[in-house]
Amino acid sequence: MHLRSFLVLAALAPLLCFAGASAPRADDDYRVSGPHTHENLTVYFIHGASRPGPVPLTLAEALTAKSVRVLETGQVNELSIENLGDQEVFVQSGDIVKGGKQDRVLSVSLVLPPHSGVVPITAFCVEHGRWSKRGYEDAQAFNSAAASLPSRAARHAIQPAGAGLSASGYAPALAARQQDVWNNVAGVQHSLSNALNESVAAPQSPSSLQLALENHKLKEVQEGYTAALQPAGESGSDIIGYAFAINGKIDSAEVYPSNALFRKMWQKLLTANVTEAIATKSGAATAAPASADVAAFLKAAGTGAATKQTLTRSVELEIRTNDKAAYLETRRADGSWAHRSYIAK
């Protein structure tokens, strides 16, 4: 099927909605450890059974190996992705891809099977204004996915409509969500510049979030956080996910089927959390939530009404949302889950 036809059909296909109690999930068996705190960032680790079997490549790994292609389609909020290799590729919501006509952030988590063919994926611009080649980059393709979106508000904005419903049930239109992302990117850049006493806007493209995240002074400040917190996530073979809090408030959690996939994602995600903590640091010290509070957050996040959305022929997304959090679970066709994300509201 032609990509454009697939996108049109996907846009018209209704979401399957159902209400009621949360379906049984493995979070009932999770154990939460921590807190581990450095300055205003606290992390907690989620322990559980690690699924055996092959571990997918991350998008960053696959782009480096040139076994996956992420390409422009001519539309700001539509990209195409194709796995050319012999291994599965895991794509996580919030992955920032660099290059093309403007840097983008990918909206959904999915697993691409080997030799997947071309698959459409929703994306949001994180570089307002550019629509042309930058330097020596390819204007039609994206060359790296080294960073993740460092803003909880922006992570809400990029989610499919079912996760972004307001209290009145209104789902913001795509254009409104894109504007929210641009506003949040500008806010992150402004806050980081204030925190570092140095502009993080890059001369090559001042509006690029990706280039701002490559700022040398930001990387220096990040080092203190990562040195204090990263080793704790590498200390146990039963760690399959983590949650974090900033300024004493629970922010988000990410859970994976295996310790091996968690470890592949850990440094990249922690760096994004550190960036968010630097950008939002307040003057007053705030007590970290207890691990029991995090366990309660994980359990409560999945209690809302649910929708299911087909992402590809072999992957679907379940979304549950309530007034406290959004819960998103990506599943393969065989029913096994590939990623669980919890975002506090």
Secondary structure by P-SEA (a helix, b strand, c coil): ccaaaaaaaaaacccccccccccccccccbbbbcccccccbbbbbbbccccccbbbbcaaaaaaaccbbbbbcccccbbbbbbcccbbbbbccccccccccbbbbbcbbbbbcccccbbbbbbbbccccccccccccccccccccccccccaaaaaaacccccccccccccccaaaaaaaaaaaaaaaaaaaaaaaccccccccccccaaaaaacaaaaaaaaaaaaaccccccccccccccccccccccccccccccaaaaaaaaaaaaaaaaaaaaaccccbbbbbbcaaaaaaaaaacccccbbbbbccccbbbbbbbcccbbbbbbbcccccccbbbbbcc
